[in-house]
Amino acid sequence: MTVKRTFAVLIALCLVFAAAAPAGAATFGFRVRGGFEHIGYGDFNDWADNVNDTVFPEAGITEKIYNLTWIPAFQAELVRGIVPNVELAIGAGVMRGKSELNISYGGAAGFEYEHAVTAFPFTATVYVNPPLPVMKPFVYAGAGAYLTKLKFEQYLY
């Protein structure tokens, strides 16, 4: 099964369970989150480290290509309570990161480089809040799919 098909099945199941919830337990909510996400973008970061540590010093270039590690991310979820202390959520978001480099050789020649990654996460999550007398744990599990767009641009002038 492809990722898109799997995610479509998850969304359909969430909608069926949400629609079948008893009227007294059904609640709706909206959750918005933002901040920075850590991404393990190994191949690009390894390449950037190699260029910064080996290639640029040999060429006498002091500029650096920055790693993509922490990128801004925003996500929103539509939440529906199906029974007391259990909620289903369907969410979507966006994450974007960019690394740029501009090198000029006396104004007559130069090099511009830009690498950007944009990801659109789509998620289905079940939140459980068991009513315990001593503590109030918050447990959740879910699945998601990320549609990702990579952009590489470089210019010599």
HELIX and SHEET records of a PDB file:
HELIX    1   1 VAL A    3  ALA A   19  1                                  17    
HELIX    2   2 GLY A   42  ASN A   50  1                                   9    
HELIX    3   3 VAL A   51  VAL A   55  3                                   5    
HELIX    4   4 PHE A   56  ALA A   59  1                                   4    
SHEET    1   A 5 THR A  27  HIS A  38  0                                        
SHEET    2   A 5 TRP A  70  VAL A  83 -1                                        
SHEET    3   A 5 VAL A  86  TYR A 105 -1                                        
SHEET    4   A 5 ALA A 109  VAL A 128 -1                                        
SHEET    5   A 5 VAL A 139  LEU A 156 -1                                        
END                                                                             
